[in-house]
Amino acid sequence: MMATMRATAAGKDGVEFIELPIPEPEEGEVRVAIKRASVNAGEQKVIDGDFVGRFLRSASAPLVLGWDFAGKVDAVGKGVYGIDRGARVWGHLPFSPDTDQGTFSEYIVIKRSEIGELPDGVSDDVAAAAPTVAMTALQSLRDHGQLGEGRHALIIGAAGGIGSVGVGISKRLGGKVTAVCSAKDVDRVRGLGADEVLDRRETNPFGNGRSYDVIFDTPAAHSFGHVTGSLVRGGTYVTTLPSLGLFPGMVRGLLTGKRCRFVQVASRRADLELVAGWLDDGLEVPIDSTFPISELQAALDRQQDRDRAGRVVVDVAGGWV
Ligand SMILES: NC(=O)c1ccc[n+]([C@@H]2O[C@H](COP(=O)([O-])OP(=O)(O)OC[C@H]3O[C@@H](n4cnc5c(N)ncnc54)[C@H](OP(=O)(O)O)[C@@H]3O)[C@@H](O)[C@H]2O)c1
């Protein structure tokens, strides 16, 4: 008889609890026993059938959601070396229409190149909260924005999942950070290490004569055309969502010596291991709450709350009823 695992799926009337076959790792893959997972903005986009949601996960049923995880290697496929059963690992599943598994279940299989090992000093909760938001921030700021020593980043949505870890990552890359958030979050964001924090309803960060090397628009609330006057020559605007204005922005960027970029996050071993070291060294990923998997619907609902202050973590290993 085929061995099965406990899993969840998004159904018409909310979260359902189901059984699925335990996946077998193929060549180059490992199987991970999930300990903790976390909720991203993407889950609701898939549940709602948003246009963007169709690119984040396969539309095939059952909709087992969840990309982020911390767990233990449970089995190793052919051709995988240097990692053993029992190793503590973290990462995220690909945001791709080919992804048909989810981390709100007991096991996943994933390529070795898409996971990183965890230092003892990083808890499962922090490791599960961090992968997507930290990889998105790192790849936006360092790879697209070329943020480095002495360069200045403007981070929009600085109290959000990506923005708040983005503040700490910018400082570790040697940058200066001006952070933009709502009034309720100003003190919290200052505590994350921002050099300057602007209340988004009091201060317009654009059109005031100031310019930045990188403008990181985490909620994709603006457009390249709107912010281009606030970029230095050679500066970069990075957004998290594709839009109709993106391609014209890229062309306009070519003509003006400024760059317009869309980040597409990837779970990469080297980046995970870099950030794991920073987490071990105190890089903050604020956690709002932790829910047992038996209350996954409440965790998904919490992600939508305006007063949420950090990431929503799900206890998968210990949270079944
Ligand atoms: N392209 C990729 O690879 C990728 C990867 C991961 C996530 N994403 C996307 O990135 C987006 C952000 O993700 P997240 O996890 O950081 O979400 P989040 O935790 O909900 O944070 C979004 C932040 O943006 C702020 N905000 C919302 N509307 C704003 C506006 N009009 N002006 C200024 N600030 C605004 C919100 O704060 P207040 O409204 O309280 O001020 C909130 O703090 C999501 O759409 C997600 O799907 C893309």
The ligand as a Gaussian input file, in Angstrom:
#p B3LYP/6-31G(d) Opt

LIG

0 1
 N        8.108000      39.193000      -7.795000
 C        8.400000      38.332000      -6.821000
 O        9.273000      37.452000      -6.990000
 C        7.662000      38.423000      -5.516000
 C        8.100000      37.647000      -4.421000
 C        7.411000      37.764000      -3.222000
 C        6.323000      38.627000      -3.110000
 N        5.917000      39.349000      -4.197000
 C        4.802000      40.304000      -4.082000
 O        5.304000      41.429000      -3.369000
 C        4.228000      42.117000      -2.749000
 C        4.613000      42.493000      -1.309000
 O        4.812000      41.308000      -0.539000
 P        4.999000      41.388000       1.052000
 O        5.135000      39.996000       1.524000
 O        6.037000      42.375000       1.423000
 O        3.556000      41.949000       1.451000
 P        3.075000      42.612000       2.821000
 O        3.702000      41.935000       3.994000
 O        1.586000      42.665000       2.756000
 O        3.671000      44.082000       2.786000
 C        3.248000      45.067000       1.888000
 C        3.531000      46.441000       2.526000
 O        3.264000      47.473000       1.574000
 C        2.576000      48.547000       2.208000
 N        1.700000      49.179000       1.212000
 C        0.572000      48.667000       0.676000
 N        0.062000      49.532000      -0.223000
 C        0.898000      50.598000      -0.274000
 C        0.910000      51.816000      -1.011000
 N       -0.065000      52.113000      -1.887000
 N        1.940000      52.676000      -0.821000
 C        2.919000      52.379000       0.064000
 N        2.955000      51.248000       0.822000
 C        1.953000      50.364000       0.643000
 C        1.791000      47.904000       3.360000
 O        1.780000      48.754000       4.476000
 P        0.620000      49.792000       4.855000
 O       -0.480000      49.682000       3.815000
 O        0.187000      49.402000       6.231000
 O        1.343000      51.097000       4.809000
 C        2.655000      46.686000       3.741000
 O        3.493000      46.968000       4.834000
 C        3.026000      41.178000      -2.868000
 O        2.183000      41.638000      -3.896000
 C        3.625000      39.846000      -3.259000
 O        2.752000      39.033000      -4.003000
 C        6.565000      39.254000      -5.387000

